Amino acid sequence: MNFLVGLTGGIGSGKSTVARLFSELGVRTIDTDLISHQLTQAGGAAIPAIRKSFGDALVDDKGALDRDAMRRLVFADPAEKRKLEAILHPLILALTKEQAALPSESPYTLIVVPLLFESGNYADWLDRTITVDCPDETQIARTTQRSKLSEAGVRAIMAQQLPRDERLRLADEVIRNDGPLEELKSQVVGLHRRLSVLAAESD
């Protein structure tokens, strides 16, 4: 049985960087954002249900989800957000479990889930959880620098995610990402060693 480790963190916390560092250490990584993109690209498995529930206006001329239009819709209306999640989350979870069940030489499998604790779909399935943590102001600064979002836009996204202290309370492991990259790498290497031991002991 594969030892499964969930990785989460708020927007701008550095989840992708941390996931890449684990991957460079030989850890098999499954990114649920990537699965979501695959499901909503042209010909993706979620497109028929999205078209049926939201209409043609939310599907672009290539047959893929119009992400900008959907983003505006779900941020304006929580009911629409729940409707989209009801389509995507079961499909994402099924594909994630399918990929995680495949044989691997990796000591454990890292599963990147931005809304890991919020979704409630992963708690009884993962062996260990990690949250990537940094101060709120760092999250805002990073996200506004890398995207077109304003500070208000980033704060609106953060308001829909669990508060920082709640993520820290729920996680088994914490990686602090408010210092230099070398410090982050050192934390990842140390945690990788511990998780490899835990995975071996669980066999």
Secondary structure, 3 states (H helix, E strand, C coil): CCCEEEEEECCCCCHHHHHHHHHHCCCEEEEHHHHHHHHHCCCCCCHHHHHHHHCHHHECCCCCECHHHHHHHHHHCHHHHHHHHHHHHHHHHHHHHHHHCCCCCCCCEEEECCCHHHHCCCCCCCCEEEEEECCHHHHHHHHHHHCCCCHHHHHHHHHHCCCHHHHHHHCCEEEECCCCHHHHHHHHHHHHHHHHHHHHHHC
